[in-house]
């Protein structure tokens, strides 16, 4: 009888123990600027797990779009 009770307790507590993952993006004239702008949008306490930037050519000039993936353990 202990095992079914243990499984119920684990099932109810597991979603609270798992960190949530999210993404935020921003654009800018340089990769550094776009990354910094995206960092401003992170929730407090978030930990960055990945950063990707792409180059966007617009009318002969370059812009960058950077996306930050983060985990939020709230």
Protein Blocks (a to p, Z undefined) as FASTA:
>chain_A
ZZmmmmmmmmmmmmmmpccddddddddfbfklmmmmmmmmpcehiacfbdcdddddeehi
acdddddddddfZZ
